[in-house]
């Protein structure tokens, strides 16, 4: 599966959650949005910055194009509980015709066929 990975899956992986590791292992090609990269790096303890940066380099980092921004707005208007960062990541998946791998249902109740609920996680923010 080729997918955009949600922030919470990455944070769970970095915190040793086995289900997150399984979700990442299921992806042949893994991408993240630039906002996901920023969110993960900003939460990283100073002593883990370089190893975390190295780990995130194994993902393609998708920029926020006009098409991604427009799709994120459409998703947010359809689901007001969807936060901006997740809307951008899901929109990047939609625009790039990739799966969106997440562990949180909030904001994606009316998910399209490209959403993979890898496991039932908890909100980590």
LUMLO-376515 format. One record per atom (N, C-alpha, C): residue number from 1; residue in one letter; atom name; x, y, z. Coordinates in steps of 0.2 Angstrom, whole numbers, plus 2048, in hexadecimal, padded with zeros to 3 digits. Example, Ala and Ser with C-alpha at 12.3 -4.5 7.8 and 13.67 -1.06 7.14 Angstrom:
% LUMLO-376515
<r zake="1" kese="a" volo="N" u="842" v="7E4" w="827"/>
<r zake="1" kese="a" volo="CA" u="83E" v="7EA" w="827"/>
<r zake="1" kese="a" volo="C" u="842" v="7F0" w="827"/>
<r zake="2" kese="s" volo="N" u="840" v="7F5" w="823"/>
<r zake="2" kese="s" volo="CA" u="844" v="7FB" w="824"/>
<r zake="2" kese="s" volo="C" u="840" v="800" w="827"/>
% end
This chain:
% LUMLO-376515
<r zake="1" kese="x" volo="N" u="804" v="7FA" w="800"/>
<r zake="1" kese="x" volo="CA" u="800" v="800" w="800"/>
<r zake="1" kese="x" volo="C" u="804" v="806" w="800"/>
<r zake="2" kese="x" volo="N" u="803" v="80B" w="7FC"/>
<r zake="2" kese="x" volo="CA" u="806" v="812" w="7FC"/>
<r zake="2" kese="x" volo="C" u="802" v="817" w="800"/>
<r zake="3" kese="x" volo="N" u="804" v="81A" w="805"/>
<r zake="3" kese="x" volo="CA" u="800" v="81E" w="809"/>
<r zake="3" kese="x" volo="C" u="803" v="824" w="80C"/>
<r zake="4" kese="x" volo="N" u="7FF" v="828" w="80E"/>
<r zake="4" kese="x" volo="CA" u="801" v="82E" w="812"/>
<r zake="4" kese="x" volo="C" u="7FF" v="82C" w="81A"/>
<r zake="5" kese="x" volo="N" u="804" v="82D" w="81E"/>
<r zake="5" kese="x" volo="CA" u="804" v="82B" w="825"/>
<r zake="5" kese="x" volo="C" u="802" v="831" w="829"/>
<r zake="6" kese="x" volo="N" u="7FD" v="830" w="82E"/>
<r zake="6" kese="x" volo="CA" u="7FA" v="835" w="832"/>
<r zake="6" kese="x" volo="C" u="7FF" v="836" w="838"/>
<r zake="7" kese="x" volo="N" u="7FF" v="83C" w="83B"/>
<r zake="7" kese="x" volo="CA" u="804" v="83D" w="840"/>
<r zake="7" kese="x" volo="C" u="804" v="839" w="846"/>
<r zake="8" kese="x" volo="N" u="7FE" v="837" w="848"/>
<r zake="8" kese="x" volo="CA" u="7FD" v="833" w="84E"/>
<r zake="8" kese="x" volo="C" u="800" v="82C" w="84D"/>
<r zake="9" kese="x" volo="N" u="800" v="829" w="847"/>
<r zake="9" kese="x" volo="CA" u="803" v="823" w="846"/>
<r zake="9" kese="x" volo="C" u="80A" v="823" w="847"/>
<r zake="10" kese="x" volo="N" u="80D" v="829" w="844"/>
<r zake="10" kese="x" volo="CA" u="814" v="82A" w="845"/>
<r zake="10" kese="x" volo="C" u="816" v="82B" w="84C"/>
<r zake="11" kese="x" volo="N" u="813" v="82E" w="850"/>
<r zake="11" kese="x" volo="CA" u="814" v="82F" w="857"/>
<r zake="11" kese="x" volo="C" u="813" v="829" w="85B"/>
<r zake="12" kese="x" volo="N" u="80E" v="825" w="859"/>
<r zake="12" kese="x" volo="CA" u="80E" v="81E" w="85C"/>
<r zake="12" kese="x" volo="C" u="814" v="81A" w="85B"/>
<r zake="13" kese="x" volo="N" u="816" v="81A" w="854"/>
<r zake="13" kese="x" volo="CA" u="81B" v="816" w="852"/>
<r zake="13" kese="x" volo="C" u="822" v="818" w="856"/>
<r zake="14" kese="x" volo="N" u="823" v="81E" w="857"/>
<r zake="14" kese="x" volo="CA" u="829" v="821" w="85A"/>
<r zake="14" kese="x" volo="C" u="828" v="820" w="862"/>
<r zake="15" kese="x" volo="N" u="822" v="81E" w="864"/>
<r zake="15" kese="x" volo="CA" u="821" v="81D" w="86B"/>
<r zake="15" kese="x" volo="C" u="821" v="815" w="86C"/>
<r zake="16" kese="x" volo="N" u="822" v="811" w="867"/>
<r zake="16" kese="x" volo="CA" u="823" v="80A" w="868"/>
<r zake="16" kese="x" volo="C" u="81C" v="806" w="868"/>
<r zake="17" kese="x" volo="N" u="817" v="809" w="865"/>
<r zake="17" kese="x" volo="CA" u="810" v="806" w="864"/>
<r zake="17" kese="x" volo="C" u="811" v="800" w="85F"/>
<r zake="18" kese="x" volo="N" u="810" v="7FA" w="860"/>
<r zake="18" kese="x" volo="CA" u="811" v="7F5" w="85B"/>
<r zake="18" kese="x" volo="C" u="80C" v="7F6" w="855"/>
<r zake="19" kese="x" volo="N" u="806" v="7F8" w="856"/>
<r zake="19" kese="x" volo="CA" u="801" v="7F8" w="851"/>
<r zake="19" kese="x" volo="C" u="803" v="7FE" w="84C"/>
<r zake="20" kese="x" volo="N" u="807" v="803" w="84E"/>
<r zake="20" kese="x" volo="CA" u="809" v="808" w="84A"/>
<r zake="20" kese="x" volo="C" u="80F" v="805" w="845"/>
<r zake="21" kese="x" volo="N" u="813" v="801" w="848"/>
<r zake="21" kese="x" volo="CA" u="818" v="7FE" w="844"/>
<r zake="21" kese="x" volo="C" u="815" v="7FA" w="83F"/>
<r zake="22" kese="x" volo="N" u="810" v="7F6" w="841"/>
<r zake="22" kese="x" volo="CA" u="80D" v="7F1" w="83C"/>
<r zake="22" kese="x" volo="C" u="80A" v="7F6" w="836"/>
<r zake="23" kese="x" volo="N" u="807" v="7FB" w="838"/>
<r zake="23" kese="x" volo="CA" u="804" v="800" w="833"/>
<r zake="23" kese="x" volo="C" u="809" v="802" w="82E"/>
<r zake="24" kese="x" volo="N" u="80F" v="804" w="831"/>
<r zake="24" kese="x" volo="CA" u="814" v="807" w="82C"/>
<r zake="24" kese="x" volo="C" u="817" v="801" w="828"/>
<r zake="25" kese="x" volo="N" u="818" v="7FB" w="82B"/>
<r zake="25" kese="x" volo="CA" u="81A" v="7F6" w="827"/>
<r zake="25" kese="x" volo="C" u="816" v="7F4" w="821"/>
<r zake="26" kese="x" volo="N" u="80F" v="7F5" w="822"/>
<r zake="26" kese="x" volo="CA" u="80B" v="7F3" w="81D"/>
<r zake="26" kese="x" volo="C" u="80B" v="7F8" w="816"/>
<r zake="27" kese="x" volo="N" u="80F" v="7FD" w="817"/>
<r zake="27" kese="x" volo="CA" u="810" v="802" w="812"/>
<r zake="27" kese="x" volo="C" u="816" v="801" w="80E"/>
<r zake="28" kese="x" volo="N" u="815" v="800" w="807"/>
<r zake="28" kese="x" volo="CA" u="81B" v="800" w="803"/>
<r zake="28" kese="x" volo="C" u="81E" v="807" w="802"/>
<r zake="29" kese="x" volo="N" u="81A" v="80C" w="801"/>
<r zake="29" kese="x" volo="CA" u="81D" v="813" w="800"/>
<r zake="29" kese="x" volo="C" u="819" v="817" w="805"/>
<r zake="30" kese="x" volo="N" u="81D" v="81B" w="809"/>
<r zake="30" kese="x" volo="CA" u="81A" v="81E" w="80F"/>
<r zake="30" kese="x" volo="C" u="81C" v="826" w="80E"/>
<r zake="31" kese="x" volo="N" u="816" v="82A" w="80F"/>
<r zake="31" kese="x" volo="CA" u="817" v="831" w="80E"/>
<r zake="31" kese="x" volo="C" u="814" v="834" w="814"/>
<r zake="32" kese="x" volo="N" u="816" v="83B" w="815"/>
<r zake="32" kese="x" volo="CA" u="813" v="83F" w="81A"/>
<r zake="32" kese="x" volo="C" u="813" v="846" w="818"/>
<r zake="33" kese="x" volo="N" u="80E" v="84A" w="81B"/>
<r zake="33" kese="x" volo="CA" u="80D" v="851" w="819"/>
<r zake="33" kese="x" volo="C" u="813" v="855" w="81C"/>
<r zake="34" kese="x" volo="N" u="814" v="85A" w="819"/>
<r zake="34" kese="x" volo="CA" u="819" v="85F" w="81C"/>
<r zake="34" kese="x" volo="C" u="817" v="861" w="823"/>
<r zake="35" kese="x" volo="N" u="810" v="862" w="824"/>
<r zake="35" kese="x" volo="CA" u="80E" v="863" w="82B"/>
<r zake="35" kese="x" volo="C" u="80F" v="85D" w="830"/>
<r zake="36" kese="x" volo="N" u="80E" v="857" w="82E"/>
<r zake="36" kese="x" volo="CA" u="80F" v="852" w="832"/>
<r zake="36" kese="x" volo="C" u="816" v="851" w="834"/>
<r zake="37" kese="x" volo="N" u="81B" v="853" w="82F"/>
<r zake="37" kese="x" volo="CA" u="822" v="853" w="831"/>
<r zake="37" kese="x" volo="C" u="823" v="858" w="836"/>
<r zake="38" kese="x" volo="N" u="821" v="85E" w="835"/>
<r zake="38" kese="x" volo="CA" u="822" v="863" w="83A"/>
<r zake="38" kese="x" volo="C" u="81F" v="861" w="841"/>
<r zake="39" kese="x" volo="N" u="819" v="85F" w="841"/>
<r zake="39" kese="x" volo="CA" u="816" v="85D" w="848"/>
<r zake="39" kese="x" volo="C" u="81A" v="858" w="84B"/>
<r zake="40" kese="x" volo="N" u="81C" v="852" w="848"/>
<r zake="40" kese="x" volo="CA" u="820" v="84D" w="84B"/>
<r zake="40" kese="x" volo="C" u="827" v="850" w="84E"/>
<r zake="41" kese="x" volo="N" u="82A" v="854" w="849"/>
<r zake="41" kese="x" volo="CA" u="831" v="857" w="84B"/>
<r zake="41" kese="x" volo="C" u="830" v="85C" w="851"/>
<r zake="42" kese="x" volo="N" u="82A" v="85F" w="851"/>
<r zake="42" kese="x" volo="CA" u="829" v="864" w="857"/>
<r zake="42" kese="x" volo="C" u="828" v="861" w="85E"/>
<r zake="43" kese="x" volo="N" u="826" v="85B" w="85D"/>
<r zake="43" kese="x" volo="CA" u="824" v="857" w="864"/>
<r zake="43" kese="x" volo="C" u="82A" v="853" w="866"/>
<r zake="44" kese="x" volo="N" u="82F" v="853" w="862"/>
<r zake="44" kese="x" volo="CA" u="835" v="84E" w="863"/>
<r zake="44" kese="x" volo="C" u="839" v="851" w="869"/>
<r zake="45" kese="x" volo="N" u="83B" v="84D" w="86E"/>
<r zake="45" kese="x" volo="CA" u="840" v="850" w="873"/>
<r zake="45" kese="x" volo="C" u="847" v="851" w="86F"/>
<r zake="46" kese="x" volo="N" u="84A" v="856" w="872"/>
<r zake="46" kese="x" volo="CA" u="850" v="859" w="86E"/>
<r zake="46" kese="x" volo="C" u="856" v="853" w="86D"/>
<r zake="47" kese="x" volo="N" u="856" v="84F" w="871"/>
<r zake="47" kese="x" volo="CA" u="85B" v="849" w="871"/>
<r zake="47" kese="x" volo="C" u="859" v="844" w="86B"/>
<r zake="48" kese="x" volo="N" u="853" v="844" w="869"/>
<r zake="48" kese="x" volo="CA" u="851" v="840" w="864"/>
<r zake="48" kese="x" volo="C" u="850" v="843" w="85D"/>
<r zake="49" kese="x" volo="N" u="851" v="84A" w="85C"/>
<r zake="49" kese="x" volo="CA" u="850" v="84D" w="856"/>
<r zake="49" kese="x" volo="C" u="853" v="84A" w="850"/>
<r zake="50" kese="x" volo="N" u="85A" v="849" w="850"/>
<r zake="50" kese="x" volo="CA" u="85D" v="846" w="84B"/>
<r zake="50" kese="x" volo="C" u="85B" v="83F" w="849"/>
<r zake="51" kese="x" volo="N" u="85A" v="83A" w="84E"/>
<r zake="51" kese="x" volo="CA" u="857" v="834" w="84C"/>
<r zake="51" kese="x" volo="C" u="850" v="834" w="849"/>
<r zake="52" kese="x" volo="N" u="84C" v="839" w="84C"/>
<r zake="52" kese="x" volo="CA" u="845" v="839" w="849"/>
<r zake="52" kese="x" volo="C" u="845" v="83C" w="842"/>
<r zake="53" kese="x" volo="N" u="84A" v="841" w="841"/>
<r zake="53" kese="x" volo="CA" u="84A" v="844" w="83A"/>
<r zake="53" kese="x" volo="C" u="84C" v="83F" w="835"/>
<r zake="54" kese="x" volo="N" u="851" v="83A" w="837"/>
<r zake="54" kese="x" volo="CA" u="853" v="835" w="833"/>
<r zake="54" kese="x" volo="C" u="84D" v="830" w="831"/>
<r zake="55" kese="x" volo="N" u="849" v="82E" w="837"/>
<r zake="55" kese="x" volo="CA" u="844" v="82A" w="835"/>
<r zake="55" kese="x" volo="C" u="83F" v="82D" w="831"/>
<r zake="56" kese="x" volo="N" u="83D" v="834" w="831"/>
<r zake="56" kese="x" volo="CA" u="839" v="837" w="82D"/>
<r zake="56" kese="x" volo="C" u="83B" v="838" w="826"/>
<r zake="57" kese="x" volo="N" u="842" v="838" w="825"/>
<r zake="57" kese="x" volo="CA" u="845" v="838" w="81E"/>
<r zake="57" kese="x" volo="C" u="843" v="832" w="81A"/>
<r zake="58" kese="x" volo="N" u="840" v="82C" w="81E"/>
<r zake="58" kese="x" volo="CA" u="83E" v="826" w="81A"/>
<r zake="58" kese="x" volo="C" u="837" v="827" w="817"/>
<r zake="59" kese="x" volo="N" u="834" v="82D" w="818"/>
<r zake="59" kese="x" volo="CA" u="82E" v="82E" w="815"/>
<r zake="59" kese="x" volo="C" u="82E" v="834" w="810"/>
<r zake="60" kese="x" volo="N" u="82A" v="833" w="80B"/>
<r zake="60" kese="x" volo="CA" u="82A" v="839" w="806"/>
<r zake="60" kese="x" volo="C" u="826" v="83E" w="809"/>
<r zake="61" kese="x" volo="N" u="829" v="844" w="809"/>
<r zake="61" kese="x" volo="CA" u="826" v="84A" w="80C"/>
<r zake="61" kese="x" volo="C" u="822" v="84E" w="807"/>
<r zake="62" kese="x" volo="N" u="81B" v="84E" w="808"/>
<r zake="62" kese="x" volo="CA" u="817" v="851" w="803"/>
<r zake="62" kese="x" volo="C" u="815" v="858" w="805"/>
<r zake="63" kese="x" volo="N" u="816" v="85D" w="800"/>
<r zake="63" kese="x" volo="CA" u="815" v="864" w="801"/>
<r zake="63" kese="x" volo="C" u="80E" v="866" w="801"/>
<r zake="64" kese="x" volo="N" u="80C" v="86C" w="803"/>
<r zake="64" kese="x" volo="CA" u="805" v="86E" w="803"/>
<r zake="64" kese="x" volo="C" u="804" v="872" w="7FC"/>
<r zake="65" kese="x" volo="N" u="802" v="86F" w="7F7"/>
<r zake="65" kese="x" volo="CA" u="800" v="872" w="7F1"/>
<r zake="65" kese="x" volo="C" u="7FA" v="876" w="7F1"/>
<r zake="66" kese="x" volo="N" u="7F8" v="879" w="7EC"/>
<r zake="66" kese="x" volo="CA" u="7F1" v="87C" w="7EC"/>
<r zake="66" kese="x" volo="C" u="7EC" v="877" w="7EC"/>
<r zake="67" kese="x" volo="N" u="7ED" v="872" w="7E8"/>
<r zake="67" kese="x" volo="CA" u="7E8" v="86C" w="7E8"/>
<r zake="67" kese="x" volo="C" u="7E7" v="869" w="7EF"/>
<r zake="68" kese="x" volo="N" u="7ED" v="868" w="7F2"/>
<r zake="68" kese="x" volo="CA" u="7EC" v="865" w="7F9"/>
<r zake="68" kese="x" volo="C" u="7E9" v="86A" w="7FE"/>
<r zake="69" kese="x" volo="N" u="7EA" v="870" w="7FD"/>
<r zake="69" kese="x" volo="CA" u="7E7" v="875" w="802"/>
<r zake="69" kese="x" volo="C" u="7DF" v="875" w="800"/>
<r zake="70" kese="x" volo="N" u="7DD" v="875" w="7FA"/>
<r zake="70" kese="x" volo="CA" u="7D6" v="875" w="7F8"/>
<r zake="70" kese="x" volo="C" u="7D3" v="86F" w="7FB"/>
<r zake="71" kese="x" volo="N" u="7D6" v="869" w="7FA"/>
<r zake="71" kese="x" volo="CA" u="7D3" v="863" w="7FC"/>
<r zake="71" kese="x" volo="C" u="7D3" v="863" w="804"/>
<r zake="72" kese="x" volo="N" u="7D8" v="866" w="807"/>
<r zake="72" kese="x" volo="CA" u="7D7" v="866" w="80F"/>
<r zake="72" kese="x" volo="C" u="7D2" v="86A" w="811"/>
<r zake="73" kese="x" volo="N" u="7D0" v="870" w="80E"/>
<r zake="73" kese="x" volo="CA" u="7CB" v="874" w="80F"/>
<r zake="73" kese="x" volo="C" u="7C4" v="871" w="80E"/>
<r zake="74" kese="x" volo="N" u="7C4" v="86D" w="809"/>
<r zake="74" kese="x" volo="CA" u="7BD" v="869" w="807"/>
<r zake="74" kese="x" volo="C" u="7BC" v="864" w="80D"/>
<r zake="75" kese="x" volo="N" u="7C2" v="861" w="80F"/>
<r zake="75" kese="x" volo="CA" u="7C1" v="85C" w="815"/>
<r zake="75" kese="x" volo="C" u="7BF" v="85F" w="81B"/>
<r zake="76" kese="x" volo="N" u="7C2" v="865" w="81D"/>
<r zake="76" kese="x" volo="CA" u="7C1" v="868" w="823"/>
<r zake="76" kese="x" volo="C" u="7B9" v="86B" w="823"/>
<r zake="77" kese="x" volo="N" u="7B7" v="86D" w="81D"/>
<r zake="77" kese="x" volo="CA" u="7B0" v="870" w="81D"/>
<r zake="77" kese="x" volo="C" u="7AB" v="86A" w="81E"/>
<r zake="78" kese="x" volo="N" u="7AD" v="864" w="81B"/>
<r zake="78" kese="x" volo="CA" u="7A9" v="85E" w="81C"/>
<r zake="78" kese="x" volo="C" u="7A9" v="85B" w="823"/>
<r zake="79" kese="x" volo="N" u="7AE" v="85C" w="826"/>
<r zake="79" kese="x" volo="CA" u="7AF" v="859" w="82D"/>
<r zake="79" kese="x" volo="C" u="7B3" v="85E" w="831"/>
<r zake="80" kese="x" volo="N" u="7AF" v="863" w="835"/>
<r zake="80" kese="x" volo="CA" u="7B2" v="868" w="839"/>
<r zake="80" kese="x" volo="C" u="7B6" v="865" w="83F"/>
<r zake="81" kese="x" volo="N" u="7B5" v="85F" w="841"/>
<r zake="81" kese="x" volo="CA" u="7B9" v="85D" w="846"/>
<r zake="81" kese="x" volo="C" u="7C0" v="85A" w="844"/>
<r zake="82" kese="x" volo="N" u="7C1" v="85A" w="83D"/>
<r zake="82" kese="x" volo="CA" u="7C8" v="858" w="83A"/>
<r zake="82" kese="x" volo="C" u="7CD" v="85E" w="83B"/>
<r zake="83" kese="x" volo="N" u="7D2" v="85D" w="83F"/>
<r zake="83" kese="x" volo="CA" u="7D7" v="862" w="840"/>
<r zake="83" kese="x" volo="C" u="7DB" v="864" w="839"/>
<r zake="84" kese="x" volo="N" u="7DE" v="86A" w="839"/>
<r zake="84" kese="x" volo="CA" u="7E2" v="86C" w="833"/>
<r zake="84" kese="x" volo="C" u="7E7" v="867" w="831"/>
<r zake="85" kese="x" volo="N" u="7EB" v="865" w="835"/>
<r zake="85" kese="x" volo="CA" u="7F1" v="861" w="833"/>
<r zake="85" kese="x" volo="C" u="7EE" v="85A" w="830"/>
<r zake="86" kese="x" volo="N" u="7E9" v="857" w="833"/>
<r zake="86" kese="x" volo="CA" u="7E7" v="851" w="831"/>
<r zake="86" kese="x" volo="C" u="7E3" v="852" w="82A"/>
<r zake="87" kese="x" volo="N" u="7E0" v="858" w="829"/>
<r zake="87" kese="x" volo="CA" u="7DD" v="859" w="823"/>
<r zake="87" kese="x" volo="C" u="7E2" v="85A" w="81D"/>
<r zake="88" kese="x" volo="N" u="7E7" v="85D" w="81F"/>
<r zake="88" kese="x" volo="CA" u="7ED" v="85E" w="81A"/>
<r zake="88" kese="x" volo="C" u="7F0" v="857" w="818"/>
<r zake="89" kese="x" volo="N" u="7F1" v="853" w="81D"/>
<r zake="89" kese="x" volo="CA" u="7F4" v="84C" w="81C"/>
<r zake="89" kese="x" volo="C" u="7EF" v="848" w="818"/>
<r zake="90" kese="x" volo="N" u="7E8" v="848" w="819"/>
<r zake="90" kese="x" volo="CA" u="7E3" v="844" w="816"/>
<r zake="90" kese="x" volo="C" u="7E3" v="847" w="80F"/>
<r zake="91" kese="x" volo="N" u="7E3" v="84D" w="80E"/>
<r zake="91" kese="x" volo="CA" u="7E2" v="851" w="808"/>
<r zake="91" kese="x" volo="C" u="7E8" v="84F" w="803"/>
<r zake="92" kese="x" volo="N" u="7EE" v="84F" w="806"/>
<r zake="92" kese="x" volo="CA" u="7F4" v="84D" w="802"/>
<r zake="92" kese="x" volo="C" u="7F3" v="845" w="800"/>
<r zake="93" kese="x" volo="N" u="7F0" v="841" w="804"/>
<r zake="93" kese="x" volo="CA" u="7EF" v="83A" w="801"/>
<r zake="93" kese="x" volo="C" u="7EA" v="83A" w="7FC"/>
<r zake="94" kese="x" volo="N" u="7E4" v="83E" w="7FC"/>
<r zake="94" kese="x" volo="CA" u="7DF" v="83E" w="7F7"/>
<r zake="94" kese="x" volo="C" u="7E2" v="841" w="7F1"/>
<r zake="95" kese="x" volo="N" u="7E6" v="847" w="7F1"/>
<r zake="95" kese="x" volo="CA" u="7E8" v="84A" w="7EB"/>
<r zake="95" kese="x" volo="C" u="7EE" v="845" w="7E7"/>
<r zake="96" kese="x" volo="N" u="7F1" v="842" w="7EB"/>
<r zake="96" kese="x" volo="CA" u="7F7" v="83D" w="7E9"/>
<r zake="96" kese="x" volo="C" u="7F4" v="836" w="7E7"/>
<r zake="97" kese="x" volo="N" u="7EE" v="835" w="7E8"/>
<r zake="97" kese="x" volo="CA" u="7EB" v="82E" w="7E7"/>
<r zake="97" kese="x" volo="C" u="7EE" v="829" w="7EB"/>
<r zake="98" kese="x" volo="N" u="7EF" v="82B" w="7F2"/>
<r zake="98" kese="x" volo="CA" u="7F2" v="826" w="7F7"/>
<r zake="98" kese="x" volo="C" u="7ED" v="824" w="7FC"/>
<r zake="99" kese="x" volo="N" u="7EF" v="81F" w="800"/>
<r zake="99" kese="x" volo="CA" u="7EB" v="81E" w="806"/>
<r zake="99" kese="x" volo="C" u="7ED" v="822" w="80B"/>
<r zake="100" kese="x" volo="N" u="7E8" v="823" w="810"/>
<r zake="100" kese="x" volo="CA" u="7E9" v="827" w="816"/>
<r zake="100" kese="x" volo="C" u="7E9" v="823" w="81C"/>
<r zake="101" kese="x" volo="N" u="7EF" v="821" w="81F"/>
<r zake="101" kese="x" volo="CA" u="7EF" v="81D" w="825"/>
<r zake="101" kese="x" volo="C" u="7EF" v="821" w="82B"/>
<r zake="102" kese="x" volo="N" u="7EA" v="81F" w="82F"/>
<r zake="102" kese="x" volo="CA" u="7E9" v="823" w="836"/>
<r zake="102" kese="x" volo="C" u="7E7" v="81E" w="83B"/>
<r zake="103" kese="x" volo="N" u="7E6" v="821" w="841"/>
<r zake="103" kese="x" volo="CA" u="7E4" v="81D" w="847"/>
<r zake="103" kese="x" volo="C" u="7DF" v="820" w="84B"/>
<r zake="104" kese="x" volo="N" u="7DC" v="826" w="848"/>
<r zake="104" kese="x" volo="CA" u="7D7" v="82A" w="84B"/>
<r zake="104" kese="x" volo="C" u="7D1" v="82A" w="847"/>
<r zake="105" kese="x" volo="N" u="7CB" v="829" w="849"/>
<r zake="105" kese="x" volo="CA" u="7C5" v="82A" w="846"/>
<r zake="105" kese="x" volo="C" u="7C2" v="831" w="846"/>
<r zake="106" kese="x" volo="N" u="7C4" v="835" w="84B"/>
<r zake="106" kese="x" volo="CA" u="7C1" v="83C" w="84B"/>
<r zake="106" kese="x" volo="C" u="7C3" v="840" w="845"/>
<r zake="107" kese="x" volo="N" u="7BE" v="843" w="842"/>
<r zake="107" kese="x" volo="CA" u="7BE" v="847" w="83C"/>
<r zake="107" kese="x" volo="C" u="7BE" v="843" w="836"/>
<r zake="108" kese="x" volo="N" u="7BE" v="83D" w="836"/>
<r zake="108" kese="x" volo="CA" u="7BE" v="839" w="830"/>
<r zake="108" kese="x" volo="C" u="7B8" v="834" w="830"/>
<r zake="109" kese="x" volo="N" u="7B3" v="836" w="833"/>
<r zake="109" kese="x" volo="CA" u="7AD" v="831" w="834"/>
<r zake="109" kese="x" volo="C" u="7AA" v="82F" w="82D"/>
<r zake="110" kese="x" volo="N" u="7AA" v="834" w="828"/>
<r zake="110" kese="x" volo="CA" u="7A8" v="833" w="821"/>
<r zake="110" kese="x" volo="C" u="7AE" v="832" w="81D"/>
<r zake="111" kese="x" volo="N" u="7B2" v="82D" w="81F"/>
<r zake="111" kese="x" volo="CA" u="7B9" v="82C" w="81B"/>
<r zake="111" kese="x" volo="C" u="7B7" v="829" w="814"/>
<r zake="112" kese="x" volo="N" u="7BC" v="82B" w="810"/>
<r zake="112" kese="x" volo="CA" u="7BB" v="828" w="809"/>
<r zake="112" kese="x" volo="C" u="7BF" v="821" w="809"/>
<r zake="113" kese="x" volo="N" u="7BF" v="81E" w="803"/>
<r zake="113" kese="x" volo="CA" u="7C2" v="817" w="803"/>
<r zake="113" kese="x" volo="C" u="7C9" v="817" w="804"/>
<r zake="114" kese="x" volo="N" u="7CC" v="81D" w="803"/>
<r zake="114" kese="x" volo="CA" u="7D4" v="81D" w="804"/>
<r zake="114" kese="x" volo="C" u="7D6" v="81E" w="80B"/>
<r zake="115" kese="x" volo="N" u="7D2" v="81D" w="810"/>
<r zake="115" kese="x" volo="CA" u="7D4" v="81E" w="817"/>
<r zake="115" kese="x" volo="C" u="7D5" v="817" w="81A"/>
<r zake="116" kese="x" volo="N" u="7DA" v="816" w="81D"/>
<r zake="116" kese="x" volo="CA" u="7DC" v="80F" w="821"/>
<r zake="116" kese="x" volo="C" u="7DC" v="811" w="828"/>
<r zake="117" kese="x" volo="N" u="7D7" v="80E" w="82C"/>
<r zake="117" kese="x" volo="CA" u="7D8" v="80F" w="833"/>
<r zake="117" kese="x" volo="C" u="7DC" v="809" w="835"/>
<r zake="118" kese="x" volo="N" u="7E3" v="80A" w="836"/>
<r zake="118" kese="x" volo="CA" u="7E8" v="805" w="837"/>
<r zake="118" kese="x" volo="C" u="7E6" v="801" w="83E"/>
<r zake="119" kese="x" volo="N" u="7E4" v="805" w="843"/>
<r zake="119" kese="x" volo="CA" u="7E3" v="803" w="84A"/>
<r zake="119" kese="x" volo="C" u="7DF" v="808" w="84D"/>
<r zake="120" kese="x" volo="N" u="7DC" v="807" w="853"/>
<r zake="120" kese="x" volo="CA" u="7D9" v="80C" w="857"/>
<r zake="120" kese="x" volo="C" u="7DD" v="80F" w="85C"/>
<r zake="121" kese="x" volo="N" u="7E0" v="815" w="85A"/>
<r zake="121" kese="x" volo="CA" u="7E4" v="818" w="85E"/>
<r zake="121" kese="x" volo="C" u="7E1" v="81E" w="863"/>
<r zake="122" kese="x" volo="N" u="7E5" v="821" w="866"/>
<r zake="122" kese="x" volo="CA" u="7E2" v="827" w="86A"/>
<r zake="122" kese="x" volo="C" u="7E5" v="82D" w="868"/>
<r zake="123" kese="x" volo="N" u="7E2" v="832" w="869"/>
<r zake="123" kese="x" volo="CA" u="7E5" v="839" w="867"/>
<r zake="123" kese="x" volo="C" u="7EB" v="83A" w="86B"/>
<r zake="124" kese="x" volo="N" u="7F0" v="83C" w="868"/>
<r zake="124" kese="x" volo="CA" u="7F7" v="83D" w="86B"/>
<r zake="124" kese="x" volo="C" u="7F9" v="844" w="86C"/>
<r zake="125" kese="x" volo="N" u="7F4" v="849" w="86B"/>
<r zake="125" kese="x" volo="CA" u="7F6" v="850" w="86B"/>
<r zake="125" kese="x" volo="C" u="7F4" v="853" w="872"/>
% end
